[in-house]
Amino acid sequence: MTSEEDIKLMRRIADKDEDALSILMNRHIHQVIRLAERVLGSLTEAEDVAQEVFVKIWKAAPNWTPQASLKTWIYRITLNRCLDLKRKVKYKLDLLEETSLEHARKDVSEEAAAVKEAVNLLPLKEKTAVVLHHYEGFSQQEAANIMGISLRTYERMIASATANLKIAVQKHCAMQVA
C-alpha cells in the first residue's frame, strides 16, 4: 500500500510543487531507468522514457488516487511507455515486410526513409538478403540460392538483419519522441 509520506508527496505534486517532484524523481529514477533499459535494451531510450514518465506523473498527479502503491503505479507508467515504443517499432518493421522496393522509392514519408536508411546501413550480405526476400519477393530458398549459401545460413543472416533493423528503427523512434 502507499505510505502516508507518498500520499503527501503526490498531493504536493498535484499542487504543482516542483520540489516534491524532484524528491519523487530522486527516489525512483534509477529503478525507472533500470526497468526501461531491460525492456528496451537501450540506456539512451531508457533515460528518455524516464523523463516522459515523470512528466506524465506531473500531469496525472491531480487525478491520482492511492489505490495501489505509488511505486507500482510508477512502474506501470514506465512499462506502458516502453511497450508503446516497442509497438511502434514492430509496426514499422511490419511495414518493411509489406513494402516493395519500388514502393519504398516512391514513399517519401519519414518512417519509410528511416527504414530505407536502416536497410542501407546493414552489412552488404544482410542487406542483400533483406532486399532479395522482402523487396524483390524471392522465397527464402530462392534468395539463398541466388546468394550461393545454404538456407540455414540465409535464415541466420535474416535473423541478424532483423535484429540490426530493430535497433536502427528503435533509435529513430527514440529521436522522434525526444
C-alpha positions as CSV (number, residue, x, y, z in Angstrom):
1,M,0.0,0.0,0.0
2,T,1.0,3.6,-0.4
3,S,2.6,5.2,2.6
4,E,1.3,8.3,4.2
5,E,4.5,10.1,3.0
6,D,3.9,9.1,-0.6
7,I,0.3,10.4,-0.4
8,K,1.5,13.7,0.9
9,L,4.2,13.9,-1.8
10,M,1.7,13.2,-4.5
11,R,-0.7,15.9,-3.1
12,R,2.2,18.4,-3.3
13,I,2.9,17.3,-6.9
14,A,-0.8,17.7,-7.7
15,D,-0.4,21.3,-6.4
16,K,2.5,21.8,-8.8
17,D,5.2,21.7,-6.2
18,E,8.4,21.1,-8.2
19,D,10.4,20.3,-5.1
20,A,8.1,17.4,-4.4
21,L,8.5,16.1,-8.0
22,S,12.3,16.4,-7.5
23,I,12.1,14.3,-4.3
24,L,10.0,11.7,-6.1
25,M,12.4,11.6,-9.0
26,N,15.4,11.1,-6.7
27,R,13.6,8.2,-5.1
28,H,12.6,6.4,-8.2
29,I,14.6,7.5,-11.3
30,H,17.2,4.7,-11.0
31,Q,14.6,2.0,-10.8
32,V,12.6,3.5,-13.7
33,I,15.7,3.7,-15.9
34,R,16.7,0.2,-15.0
35,L,13.3,-1.2,-15.9
36,A,13.1,0.7,-19.1
37,E,16.6,-0.4,-20.1
38,R,15.8,-4.0,-19.5
39,V,12.6,-3.8,-21.6
40,L,14.1,-1.6,-24.4
41,G,17.7,-2.8,-24.4
42,S,19.0,0.8,-24.7
43,L,20.2,3.1,-21.9
44,T,19.6,6.2,-24.1
45,E,16.0,5.2,-24.7
46,A,15.5,4.3,-21.1
47,E,16.6,7.7,-20.0
48,D,14.2,9.3,-22.5
49,V,11.4,7.1,-21.1
50,A,12.3,8.1,-17.5
51,Q,11.8,11.8,-18.5
52,E,8.5,11.0,-20.1
53,V,7.3,9.0,-17.0
54,F,7.9,11.9,-14.6
55,V,6.3,14.4,-17.0
56,K,3.3,12.0,-17.0
57,I,3.3,11.8,-13.2
58,W,3.4,15.6,-13.0
59,K,0.4,15.9,-15.3
60,A,-1.6,13.0,-13.8
61,A,-0.9,13.8,-10.1
62,P,-4.2,15.8,-9.6
63,N,-6.2,12.6,-10.6
64,W,-4.0,10.1,-8.8
65,T,-5.7,8.1,-6.1
66,P,-3.7,5.9,-3.6
67,Q,-5.4,2.6,-4.5
68,A,-2.1,0.7,-5.1
69,S,1.4,1.6,-4.1
70,L,3.0,4.6,-5.7
71,K,5.9,2.5,-6.8
72,T,3.6,0.1,-8.6
73,W,1.9,3.0,-10.4
74,I,5.2,4.4,-11.4
75,Y,6.4,1.1,-12.7
76,R,3.1,0.6,-14.6
77,I,3.6,4.0,-16.3
78,T,7.1,3.0,-17.2
79,L,6.2,-0.3,-18.6
80,N,3.3,1.1,-20.6
81,R,5.6,3.7,-22.2
82,C,8.2,1.0,-23.1
83,L,5.5,-1.2,-24.6
84,D,4.2,1.7,-26.7
85,L,7.7,2.3,-28.1
86,K,8.1,-1.4,-28.8
87,R,4.7,-1.5,-30.6
88,K,5.8,1.5,-32.8
89,V,9.0,-0.4,-33.8
90,K,7.1,-3.6,-34.5
91,Y,4.6,-1.7,-36.7
92,K,7.4,-0.1,-38.6
93,L,9.1,-3.5,-39.1
94,D,5.8,-4.9,-40.3
95,L,5.6,-2.1,-42.8
96,L,9.1,-3.0,-44.0
97,E,8.0,-6.6,-44.7
98,E,4.9,-5.4,-46.7
99,T,6.7,-2.7,-48.7
100,S,8.2,-3.5,-52.1
101,L,11.4,-1.8,-53.3
102,E,9.6,0.3,-55.9
103,H,7.0,1.4,-53.3
104,A,9.8,2.3,-50.9
105,R,11.4,4.5,-53.5
106,K,8.2,6.4,-54.1
107,D,7.3,6.7,-50.4
108,V,8.8,9.9,-49.1
109,S,7.5,9.6,-45.6
110,E,9.9,10.0,-42.8
111,E,9.2,6.5,-41.5
112,A,9.9,4.9,-44.8
113,A,13.0,7.0,-45.2
114,A,14.2,5.8,-41.8
115,V,13.6,2.1,-42.7
116,K,15.3,2.5,-46.0
117,E,18.3,4.2,-44.4
118,A,18.4,1.4,-41.8
119,V,18.4,-1.2,-44.6
120,N,21.2,0.7,-46.4
121,L,23.3,0.7,-43.3
122,L,23.2,-3.1,-43.0
123,P,26.3,-5.1,-43.8
124,L,26.2,-5.9,-47.5
125,K,25.3,-9.6,-47.2
126,E,22.4,-8.8,-44.7
127,K,21.2,-6.0,-46.9
128,T,21.2,-8.4,-49.9
129,A,19.3,-11.0,-48.0
130,V,16.6,-8.5,-47.0
131,V,16.3,-6.9,-50.4
132,L,16.0,-10.3,-52.2
133,H,13.3,-11.6,-49.9
134,H,11.4,-8.6,-48.7
135,Y,11.6,-6.2,-51.6
136,E,12.1,-8.5,-54.6
137,G,9.8,-11.2,-53.4
138,F,12.0,-14.2,-53.7
139,S,11.3,-17.1,-51.3
140,Q,14.0,-17.7,-48.7
141,Q,15.2,-20.7,-50.5
142,E,15.4,-18.8,-53.8
143,A,17.2,-15.9,-52.1
144,A,19.7,-18.4,-50.5
145,N,20.3,-20.0,-53.9
146,I,20.9,-16.6,-55.6
147,M,23.4,-15.7,-52.8
148,G,25.1,-19.1,-53.1
149,I,24.5,-20.0,-49.5
150,S,22.6,-22.7,-47.6
151,L,19.0,-22.0,-46.4
152,R,20.2,-22.3,-42.8
153,T,22.9,-19.7,-43.3
154,Y,20.4,-17.4,-45.1
155,E,17.9,-17.7,-42.2
156,R,20.7,-16.8,-39.7
157,M,21.5,-13.8,-41.9
158,I,17.9,-12.6,-42.0
159,A,17.6,-13.0,-38.2
160,S,20.8,-10.9,-37.8
161,A,19.5,-8.3,-40.3
162,T,16.1,-8.1,-38.5
163,A,17.8,-7.6,-35.1
164,N,20.0,-4.8,-36.6
165,L,17.0,-3.2,-38.3
166,K,15.0,-3.2,-35.0
167,I,17.9,-1.4,-33.2
168,A,18.1,1.2,-36.0
169,V,14.4,1.8,-36.1
170,Q,14.2,2.0,-32.2
171,K,16.9,4.7,-32.3
172,H,15.0,6.6,-34.9
173,C,11.8,6.3,-32.8
174,A,13.6,7.5,-29.7
175,M,14.8,10.5,-31.6
176,Q,11.3,11.3,-32.8
177,V,9.9,11.1,-29.2
178,A,12.6,13.4,-27.9
